[in-house]
Amino acid sequence: MPQFPKPLLDKARRTAAEYSAGADRPLGAYLGGIALYSSATTALGLLARSQQRSLPTPTPFEVVLLAAATHKFTRLVTKESITSAIRAPFTEYQGVSGPAELHEEVRGDGVRHAIGELVTCPFCMAQWTATSFTYGLIFAPRATRLVAMALAAVAGSDFLQLGYTWAQHQATK
């Protein structure tokens, strides 16, 4: 593990303490997440370049498809009951938050807390998901489109289910 000069380490700790104002903000773990994301995207970009893969030119349809798939995948990972076992080491069950969705609170500190925030926040997870779909279009475009279409179909179905339930409720008022 690299050794950082003590004055630099002390300054980083002071900055973190001033920033967090007493709240549990694991800035070091967030920095690790940024480093992981940046390293992975850089490595994949370099791999694509070394293999002389051309960058895709997504159509407007594909952008909408990937947006819907990203939405559905992030909700699946961060909110649905079926994936709660994946989130359990980083969260605590609080109750139901909507149809087929749970409300969970992040637990732990440091890396555990940062991962908990990532796996419970659809907005945070969307960046990682959209990036995965983007690289999927470079390395496995047909498979990526197929998975995206399935997720988009489920997202569309979710909205139809909610709309149907709302219409039923309106009809019985």
C-alpha positions, 0 to 999 in steps of 0.5 A: 500500500502506498505511503502518503506524506503525513501533511497531505494525509492530515490535510485530506482528513481535515477537508473530509471532516470539514466537508461532512460536518459530522455526518457519515460521508465516506469520502475515501470510499467514494474516491475508491468508487470513482477510481474503480469506475474510471479505471474500468472505463479506461481499460475497456476503452483501451481494449476497444481501441486495441481491437480496433472496434468502431464506436457505435452510432446509436439511433434515437430508437436505441437511445430510448431503448437503452434509457428504458433498459437502464431505468428498469435494470437500476430499479431491479437492482436497487429496489425490487424484493427479489434482489434484496439478498444482494443488498442485504450486507449493505442495507437494513430493511425498513418496509415496502415503498411501492409495488414490488419495491422495498425501502432500505436504509444504508448501514455500515461505514466506509466502503460498506456504506458507499456500496450501500448507497450505490445499491440503493440509489437508482440514480447512482446505479444508472451511471454504471448501468448506462456505461455497461450498456454503452460498452456492450454496444461496442463489444457485443451489440446484438446481445446488448440490444436483446437484453435491453429490449427485454428490460425495456419490455418489462419497464413498459409492462410495469407502467401498463400494470400501474396504469391499469391499476390506476384505471381500475381504481378510477372506475370504482370511485 
